[in-house]
């Protein structure tokens, strides 16, 4: 469990955990999911309240409900139980979200319908509270306006990236418009915006240029050290880690493997292990992979894997390949470096910010450049960075930055 240092004295903390509720049963947790988990863990034992938007309104619970949600989100073996009679009657009883909602209702200390949040907050005597949302979910007019209207209260929101606005072609159809609405509401109702990187902060500043905007801080996300595996590292063993979506540029790596397969004996072609959920706009990529002659021999599709299995792959790998076209932070390269696998990344500013010299940067979207870099690392002829020099932030450091910013915002008063 994460340390609660930095969250213990945030005034009347209300943490939104809607994202976790909606993600259960949908595969491995994403980077944003894991951030919400870290905040939930840190908020346990500090007299916080937890709120989520359900399919029928809002639920509020304390540590017992938050602990139950955490176990359902992070322990795949825990059964979710049975949905309530209404969900079963409306043929939604098999959906994980409805099962989770049924399990959480018994922990509720308050609940209301979709329009009842202002009345619920008033009945709870909520003044001087701090509403924190770090999940990019439930940033609705109903939610944000209700909390913003409470006297002497603050609305604190984390923005992980602006990719739906800066790179709309890489996200699901319809998301740019929805995301633009969220950002507009955050600007209107937010008091403090937490940016996970200076890159995200700069993107947000550009988006809000010429407008009155909330205060912003940059607080790098915490990276939790994982136990190092005792498996032997293997030459020619490469890993890609993360949701398979167009932005992550898996197709470029398949191109690089095609280049190497055309230039090298098959036995010398490195092995590529692809780990992660299948996302959006990857139908052509998946069809290409399923029909690829190297699949099962030099290219392997693992789907989502539990953390210990991911660590085993990183322990074997000589490098992690991360040719992403856009990132707000990017956990996998940091985690790979901590596990001893060299991060080979596209030349994005955010990686220079978080990894510095502890990565290899490929300054091209050219499959031949990537193929040559991969080949050098496979043969052991590449100049590799000293990963022992990597400095990563801890969650207590992150929380202390956030706590200090909230305290400063309180001293200044709400705009």
HUHUCOR-V900197 format. One record per backbone hydrogen bond with DSSP energy under -0.5 kcal/mol. NH is the residue of the N-H (numbers start at 0). CO is the residue of the C=O. E is the energy in kcal/mol with one decimal. If there is no record, write none. Layout:
# HUHUCOR-V900197
NH&CO&E / NH&CO&E
This chain:
# HUHUCOR-V900197
6&3&-2.5 / 7&3&-1.0 / 9&6&-1.4 / 10&8&-0.5 / 12&9&-0.8 / 13&129&-2.9 / 14&12&-0.5 / 14&48&-2.7 / 15&13&-0.5 / 15&131&-2.8 / 16&14&-0.5 / 16&50&-2.6 / 20&16&-1.6 / 21&17&-2.1 / 22&18&-1.5 / 23&19&-1.2 / 25&22&-2.0 / 33&29&-2.2 / 34&30&-1.5 / 35&31&-2.0 / 36&32&-2.2 / 37&33&-2.3 / 38&34&-2.2 / 39&35&-2.5 / 40&36&-2.8 / 41&37&-2.1 / 42&38&-1.5 / 43&39&-0.8 / 43&40&-0.8 / 45&42&-1.4 / 47&42&-0.7 / 48&12&-2.6 / 49&60&-2.7 / 50&14&-2.2 / 51&58&-2.0 / 53&51&-0.7 / 53&56&-3.5 / 56&53&-0.6 / 57&111&-2.4 / 58&51&-2.2 / 59&109&-2.5 / 60&49&-2.4 / 61&106&-0.5 / 65&61&-2.3 / 66&62&-2.7 / 67&63&-1.9 / 68&64&-2.4 / 69&65&-2.4 / 70&66&-2.3 / 71&67&-2.1 / 72&68&-2.1 / 73&69&-2.3 / 74&70&-1.9 / 75&73&-0.7 / 77&74&-1.7 / 82&92&-0.5 / 87&83&-2.1 / 88&84&-2.6 / 89&85&-2.0 / 90&87&-1.4 / 91&86&-3.3 / 92&86&-0.8 / 94&91&-1.5 / 97&94&-0.6 / 98&94&-1.6 / 99&95&-2.6 / 100&96&-2.6 / 101&97&-1.9 / 102&98&-1.9 / 103&99&-2.3 / 104&100&-1.8 / 105&101&-0.6 / 106&103&-2.0 / 107&104&-1.2 / 108&59&-3.1 / 109&59&-1.3 / 111&57&-1.9 / 115&112&-1.6 / 119&115&-2.3 / 120&116&-2.8 / 121&117&-1.9 / 122&118&-2.6 / 123&119&-1.8 / 124&121&-1.5 / 125&120&-2.4 / 126&124&-0.9 / 127&150&-3.1 / 129&11&-2.1 / 130&128&-0.5 / 130&153&-2.8 / 131&13&-2.9 / 131&129&-0.5 / 132&155&-2.5 / 139&137&-1.3 / 143&139&-2.5 / 144&140&-2.1 / 145&141&-1.0 / 146&142&-1.9 / 147&143&-2.5 / 148&144&-1.5 / 149&146&-1.1 / 152&149&-1.4 / 153&128&-2.4 / 155&130&-3.3 / 155&153&-0.6 / 156&154&-0.5 / 156&191&-2.1 / 157&132&-2.6 / 158&193&-2.6 / 159&157&-0.5 / 164&161&-1.7 / 165&161&-2.8 / 166&162&-2.9 / 169&166&-1.9 / 170&167&-1.1 / 174&171&-1.9 / 177&173&-1.6 / 178&174&-3.3 / 179&175&-2.3 / 180&176&-1.6 / 181&177&-1.8 / 182&178&-2.6 / 183&179&-2.1 / 184&180&-2.1 / 185&181&-2.6 / 186&182&-2.3 / 187&183&-1.7 / 188&184&-2.7 / 189&185&-2.6 / 190&154&-3.0 / 191&154&-1.7 / 192&214&-2.8 / 193&156&-2.6 / 193&191&-0.5 / 194&192&-0.6 / 194&216&-3.1 / 195&158&-1.2 / 200&196&-2.1 / 201&197&-2.4 / 202&198&-2.3 / 203&199&-2.5 / 204&200&-2.5 / 205&201&-2.3 / 206&202&-2.2 / 207&203&-2.3 / 208&205&-1.0 / 210&207&-2.1 / 214&190&-1.4 / 216&192&-2.3 / 218&194&-2.8 / 218&216&-0.6 / 220&195&-0.5 / 222&392&-2.1 / 223&221&-0.5 / 224&222&-0.6 / 233&315&-3.8 / 236&233&-1.2 / 237&235&-0.6 / 237&270&-2.7 / 238&318&-1.6 / 239&272&-2.6 / 241&274&-2.1 / 243&276&-3.6 / 244&242&-1.0 / 245&279&-0.9 / 246&169&-0.5 / 247&244&-1.4 / 248&244&-0.5 / 248&245&-1.4 / 249&244&-0.5 / 251&248&-0.6 / 252&248&-1.0 / 253&249&-2.0 / 254&250&-2.2 / 255&251&-2.1 / 256&252&-2.2 / 257&253&-2.1 / 258&254&-2.2 / 259&255&-2.3 / 260&256&-2.6 / 261&257&-1.5 / 262&258&-0.8 / 262&259&-0.8 / 263&259&-1.8 / 267&264&-1.9 / 268&264&-0.7 / 268&265&-1.2 / 270&235&-3.6 / 271&297&-3.3 / 272&237&-2.7 / 272&270&-0.5 / 273&271&-0.6 / 273&299&-3.1 / 274&239&-2.8 / 274&272&-0.6 / 275&302&-1.2 / 278&243&-2.8 / 278&276&-0.6 / 285&281&-3.0 / 286&282&-2.3 / 287&283&-2.3 / 288&284&-2.7 / 289&285&-2.7 / 290&286&-1.4 / 291&288&-1.3 / 294&291&-1.4 / 295&298&-3.5 / 296&293&-2.1 / 297&293&-2.7 / 298&293&-2.4 / 299&271&-2.9 / 301&273&-2.9 / 301&299&-0.6 / 302&273&-0.6 / 309&305&-2.2 / 310&306&-2.5 / 311&307&-1.7 / 312&308&-2.0 / 313&309&-2.4 / 314&310&-2.1 / 315&311&-1.5 / 316&312&-1.9 / 317&236&-2.5 / 318&236&-1.0 / 319&341&-2.6 / 320&238&-3.0 / 321&319&-0.5 / 321&343&-3.0 / 324&246&-2.9 / 333&329&-0.6 / 333&330&-0.7 / 334&330&-2.3 / 335&331&-2.7 / 336&332&-2.3 / 337&333&-2.1 / 338&334&-1.3 / 339&336&-1.1 / 340&335&-2.6 / 341&317&-1.5 / 343&319&-3.2 / 343&341&-0.6 / 344&342&-0.6 / 344&359&-3.0 / 345&321&-1.8 / 346&361&-0.9 / 347&345&-2.2 / 350&347&-0.7 / 351&347&-1.3 / 352&348&-1.9 / 353&349&-2.1 / 354&350&-3.3 / 355&350&-1.1 / 357&354&-2.3 / 359&342&-3.0 / 361&344&-2.7 / 362&360&-0.6 / 363&361&-0.8 / 366&364&-0.5 / 368&365&-0.6 / 369&365&-1.9 / 370&366&-2.7 / 371&367&-2.2 / 372&368&-2.1 / 373&369&-2.9 / 374&370&-2.5 / 375&371&-2.2 / 376&372&-2.0 / 377&373&-2.2 / 378&374&-2.0 / 379&375&-0.8 / 380&375&-2.2 / 381&375&-1.1 / 383&381&-0.7 / 386&384&-1.1 / 388&385&-1.6 / 389&386&-1.5 / 391&389&-0.5 / 397&393&-2.1 / 398&394&-3.1 / 399&395&-2.1 / 400&396&-1.9 / 401&397&-2.1 / 402&398&-3.1 / 403&399&-2.5 / 404&400&-1.8 / 405&401&-2.5 / 406&402&-2.5 / 407&403&-2.3 / 408&404&-2.3 / 409&405&-2.1 / 410&406&-1.9 / 411&407&-1.8 / 412&408&-1.7
